[in-house]
Each structure stands twice: as structure tokens, then as C-alpha cells.
Amino acid sequence: MGRRSERLSKQGMLASDLAGEGDVIQVVSRAFDVLRCFEGHETRLGNLDISNRCGLPRSTVSRLTHTLTRMGQLVYLPRDQKYRIGPSAVAMSTSMMRGLQLRNLIRLRLQEVAEQLPGTVGFVIPDRFHLVYLEFARSASALGLHESTGSRIAMASTAAGHAYTAALDEDVGDALLAEMDRESPDSAKMLRPRIAANRQFLREHGYVVACGLWSPHINGLAVPLWSPQYQTFVVTTIGLLSAMYDEKRLHSEVAPKLLELGAAVGSLLEGADGDIFSGRMDRKALPVSTPNNNKNIKSEDANELEAGTRRPRSARSLRARDGRR
């Protein structure tokens, strides 16, 4: 493996971390920054709106939106003098959402927990300083946090984000915080004081809690999982009303169910030979774990990957004393 490939294989690596090394094409990175501004198919933005959202000069944004429009990634609306997501981008996202066997199985696991706890249960993936809901579930009686597939949540103010950053290798996590310092200082200010404690708690217990960060009325708990397909961490998480579930109740009642969910989803990720997003998997039966409330955490599994994150790992949730970060 060449040096460039080794750098790209680092979990959580940001484009800006490599920008000084001469192997990142900035215009490509910026084009994706522009597309990230459009969070829904109905979102309409002008060049000034995009410039404000992604922090690029308006002249740069103008050139990028022109090119993206020529490519069909954006559509220009002359009457509004704004842009919206174009047919090529929609077609690309639609093709990536086909073949949902694995995701359907994950959704079933989330729904099992949602029927037991009155909150929103999610499976999220990282995207720079945010995480995106790939799947979610909630019971009919769920109160409080109502997210949906495609919703973006901030890393700094959510249990899922704190779990994800705590799971990263310390050098990768510190690089992410440094980037956040430059681009989103308020977020870095919220996350930085907690990251050391989050790392320690994750090592000891296998999950992370965050109470009242996103909203004073919402408490959250999250379990990070290693994804072999994408060589990064994904997260199972739940948000509950703080009036119903204080921190003590999160630890005693919610954590066991989320750890069990993490083990079940981790088993599914381990058995997938293809793409979790497009479902291009080998046609073989996927393992489906049977919930077992009496399942003990095995300490002998804990130190399997103390050496770091550069070699393939299973998708198990991070357990007590698990050194994988």
C-alpha cells in the first residue's frame, strides 16, 4: 500500500487534513461543500445563500454553481434567481438507495428498541462535522426528538456525535477538533471540554451519554460501531425526553438495550460483503442476532485491536475495556 493510500485509510480523515500534501483537488472538495448546502430536494438557494452557508467567496460559488448546473447536479430557477438539486444528483442518490436488504434488517432492529422506549432510535453515519440519519425508528407513542432519514445532526451537540468523536483514534479526533476550531469554533468549544471524559467512559462502558446539549428537553445515549465497509465508525443512538429519562435512568434502563442493539447491528455489518448504502451485497444470508438480555460482555474480546486503527476490524460495538479507537 502506498503512502497516499495509507493516509486515505485513516478513519475520519478530512480533506483539509490532506490539503497541504498536494493530493487533494480543492475544486472537487468545494463542489461537494456546495452540494451539502442543499439539505432537501425542495431547498432553493442563491449564490449568496450558498456563500454564507459554506464560507466560500461568492465569485467561487458562482463558478461552482455554473459548472454543477451544466453537469445536471443543480438546476437554475430564473424567476427566483436560485438553484435547487438537479436531476443528476437525484438520480445518483436514488441509485444509491436501491437494494436495501441490510438497511431493512437494521431498521427492524431499531424498531424493536423503539417499541420498548418512547424515543427516536437512529443509525447515523458521519459527514464532516455532522452525522446523517441513514435509518431511524420510533414507536407511535414516541415523544420529543423526531428525526427522519436524511436528517443531519451536529456532532458537537448530540450523544451520537460525542460517541463518534470519542471512538476515533486520538490523533484523528484531535485533527477533527482542530478543523472544527477553524470552521465552527462554537461547536469545538462545546465538544473539546468533554472529549477526554467521553473517551474514558466509552472505554469503560461501551457507550456515551449527552444530556441537554441539543435541547434542554432531550437526553441522548449512543453506541459507536466500526464499519468494515467504510473503515470508519457509525453510530446507533436514541433521543428521549429528559423529563422521563434522566441520566441515572439512561444508564440503568436505556444503556443495556442500546448495547444489545449495537451488538445486533454490528453483527449485521460484519456479515455484509457489499455496500451498506446501495445494497450491492453478495446474495447470502445475513446473520440476525437474537436479543439476549442475559448476554455478558466478554473481556477477552476487549483488547483484540489495541494496536490501532490501521488494520481491518469487526463492526462490534465498543465494549468495556475495548481499546479500539
N, C-alpha and C positions, 0 to 999 in steps of 0.2 A: 504493500500500500504506500503510495507516495505521500509526501509531506502535505500537499494540498488536501488529499483525501482524508488524512488524519485530522486536519483542522476541521474539515466539514463534518466529521463524525462526532465531534464533541457535542454532547447533549446541550440543548438550549443555546447553541451558538447563534449570535446575532450577526446580521450582515455588517453592521457598523463595527463589530469586533474585528472583522477581516478587512475593513475598508482601506486600512493603511498598508495592506500587504500586496496590493496591486492585482488581486484576482477577483474583485467584485466590480461588476459593471454598475455604476451608480444610477444610470438612467433606468435600468431594469428595476432596481430596488425602489426608486422613486415612483415608477409607474404603478407598482403594487401598492405603494403608500396612497396613491390617488384612488385606486380601486377600493381600498379599505374604507375610504370615506363614505362609500355608498353601502349603508348597512341593510337596506331593503330594496326590493325591485322598484318600489314607488318613490324612493328618495330622489329629489331633484336638487341639484347643486350647481351654482355658478362657479367660475374660476376663483372669485374672491372667497366664497364659502370654502372651497377646497383648500385654498392657500391658508386660510385660518385654521382649518382642521388638521392639516398635515405639516404646517410650518415651513412650506416651501415658498420661494418667491413667486409672485403672480405670473411673471413672464415665463418661468419654468413650468408652472402649472398649465399655462396656455399652450405651450408646445406639446406637453404630455397629453392633454385632453384632445388636442387636434389629432395627434397620432393614434390615440386609443379609439377615437371616433372613426378614423379611416380603417381601423382594424375590426370594427364592429363591437369592440368591448364597451363603448359608450355610444349613446345616441344624443344628438344635439336637438333641443327643442327651441326653434327660432322665436316663437311667441313669448316664451318665458326667459329666453336667453340663458338657459340652464341645460345641464346634462342629466341623463339617467343611465342606469345599467343597460347595455345593449344586448342584442340577440346572441352574439358570440359568447359573451360572458354567461348568459342564461343557459345556453346550450352546453357550455363547459361544465357548469355546476350541476346541470341535470344529469349529464353522463356520469358524473362522479357520485351521484346519489342512487345509481342503479344497483341491483343485486345486493339487497340489504339483509342477507341471511344472518350475518354476525351481529349487525346492529339490532335486528329484531330480537335476537336472543338476549342481547344486553338490555334492551328496553323491557323485556319480560322480567329480568332480574330487578331492574329499577322499580317496576310496578309492584313486585312482591313486597318491597320495603315500603313503598308509598301507601300500600293498603294497611300497613301497621303503624305508620307515623304520619301525622297530619301536616306534612310539609311538601316541598318540591325537591325531588331527588333527581340529580343530574349526572351525566357523564360528559366531561368537558375536556377540550384539547387546547394547548397553548397557541397564542398568536401575539408575539411581541409582548406588550405589557398587559394583555388581556387574555382571557380564556373564552372559548366559544362552546356553547351547548351543542354537542353532537346528538345527544339523546336526553330525554327527560321523562319524568312520570310524576303524577300526583293523584291522590285519591279525590273522590268527589267532594269530600268534606275539608279538603286542604285549605288552610288559611295562610295569609302572609305573602311570602315571596312567590311570584308567578312568572317564571321564565319559560321560554319555549325554545325549540330547535332553532339554532342560528343566533340566539341572543348572546351578546358579548358582555362579559363582566370584568371588572378591573382586578388585576392581581393584588393590588395593594390593599383593597378594602373588602376582600372576601376570604372565607375559610379555604376555598379551592385554590386561590392564588397564594395564600400563605403556605399551604401544603405543598404546592408545586415548587415554590422557591426554596422551601426547606429541604426538599428531596434532591435538588441539584447538587452536584459537586460544589464545594465551597468556592473554588476559583470561578466556576461558571456562574454561580449565584451572585458572587461579588461583581462580576463583569456586568451582569444584568442590572444590578443596583446602580453601578456607575453610569450605565447608559440611561437608566431612569432618572438619575440625578441631572443629567444634561437635558433630557427631553420632557420629563414630567416630574419636576422636583417635589411637588406636593405629594405625589404618590410615593416617591422614595423616602420622604420624611415619615410617612405613615408606616412603611414596611421595615425600614432599617432598624429601628429600636427593637423589633420583635423577632428578627430572623434568627438570632443566636438561640433564643429560648425555644423557638419553633423547631430548630434543628435538633436540639437536645430532646424535646418532648417527642418528636417523631421517632428518634432512635429508640426511645424507651417504650413508647406506646403504640406506634404504628399509625397515628392519625394526628390531626391538628384541629384546634377549635379557634373560632374568632367570634367574639360576642359584641354586637352593637357597632361594628365597623362600617358596614354598608348602610345600615339603618339602625337606630336605637331600638327598633322593634323586632329585629331579626338576629337570631343567633345561628351560627353555622358550624358544621363539622365536615372534614374532608379527609379522604384516604388517597394518597398518590400511588400510581401503579406504573411499572415500567412497560412500555410498549416495544416489543422486539421489532415490529414492522417499521416503526418510525424512529427508533433509537432515542426516544425522549419519554418523559413522564406524561401520563394522562391522569385524570382525577375523577373519582366518584365523590359526590358531595350532596349535602342536604341543608336546606334552609328552613328554620322553624320559628314560630312566634316566640319571642323572648318571654312573654308573659306566661306561656305554657311550659317552655323548656329553658330553665336557667342553666348556668354552666354545670352545676352539680348533676342535674338530670341528663345533660348531654353526655357526660362521662359514664353515668351508671346505666342509662337506658338506650341511648342512641348509638354510642360508640360500638358496642358489641354487634349491633345489626349492620353498621357501615363496614366494620372489619370483615364480617361474613360476606357482605355484598362485594367488597374489594376482592376477597378470595375467589368468589364465583366469577366475577368479571375477569380477573387475572387468569383464571383457568381457560376462559373463552379466548382471551388474547393469545395465550400460549398455543392454543390449538389451531389458530388461524394461519394459513400459509399464504395469505394474499393481502389485499388492500382493504383496510377497515372502512375506508371512505367509499370506494367503488364496489366493494364486494367481489373483486376478481380473485376468488379463492379456489383452491383445489376442491373438487367435489367429493369431500369425505365428511363423515360425521364429525361434528364439533362436540367437544366434551361439555356436558352440562352438569355442574356440580349440584348435588342435593344439599339444601341447607341443613346444617347440623349445629344446633345451639350449644352442644357439648364439646365442640371441636376445640382442641387445645392448640395453642401456638407452640410449635416445636423450636426449641432454642438451637437445635443442631442445624436448622436451615439458615440461621441468622448471619453467620459470618462468611457465607459462601463467596461473596463478592467484595470483601474488604479492600481488595486491590484497586478498586476504582471503577470507572465507567467506560473504559475503552474496549471492553470485550462483551460479547453477547450476553444478555441476561434474561431471566424469565420475567413474566409480567406479574409476578406475585405482588401483593400489597407489601409495603414496608412494614415489617413486624418489629416487635420489641427486640432490641439489640441488633437489628439488621443494619449492617454498615454500608449498604449500597446507597450512594448519593450522587 
